[in-house]
Amino acid sequence: MPRPSVAQVCLGSFTVVAATVALLAVSGASGVLAVAVLVGFSLALGTVVTVLAMSAARSGAPAPVASPADPAEAPGPAPAAAGHAYARQR
């Protein structure tokens, strides 16, 4: 299984923190068990968000391009536009 990128981990972590704060503010939970359940739910939600972000990134990635077997068939550098030659560096 591929590892999540830094952005995906940050998205999941932000989801956990935001969901925990929102659920605790809305529910008004004060007991240890109630807070633990809300934090557990937020952790599960953050995990789901990270997994969904990983699958979305994997499905949206372009397919790798196969390189030609003959190096002569490989594309060369793009020609410079007419009249826009690069200045010589000193």
GISUL-V634108 format. One record per residue. D_FIRST is the distance of its C-alpha to the first C-alpha in whole Angstrom. Layout:
BEGIN
d_first=D_FIRST
d_first=D_FIRST
END
This chain:
BEGIN
d_first=0
d_first=4
d_first=7
d_first=9
d_first=13
d_first=16
d_first=17
d_first=15
d_first=15
d_first=19
d_first=19
d_first=17
d_first=20
d_first=22
d_first=22
d_first=22
d_first=25
d_first=27
d_first=26
d_first=28
d_first=31
d_first=31
d_first=31
d_first=33
d_first=36
d_first=36
d_first=36
d_first=38
d_first=37
d_first=39
d_first=38
d_first=35
d_first=33
d_first=33
d_first=32
d_first=29
d_first=28
d_first=28
d_first=26
d_first=24
d_first=24
d_first=23
d_first=20
d_first=19
d_first=20
d_first=18
d_first=15
d_first=15
d_first=16
d_first=13
d_first=11
d_first=14
d_first=14
d_first=10
d_first=11
d_first=14
d_first=14
d_first=12
d_first=14
d_first=17
d_first=16
d_first=19
d_first=18
d_first=19
d_first=23
d_first=24
d_first=26
d_first=30
d_first=31
d_first=34
d_first=34
d_first=37
d_first=36
d_first=33
d_first=34
d_first=36
d_first=37
d_first=38
d_first=42
d_first=43
d_first=45
d_first=49
d_first=51
d_first=48
d_first=48
d_first=46
d_first=49
d_first=49
d_first=48
d_first=50
END
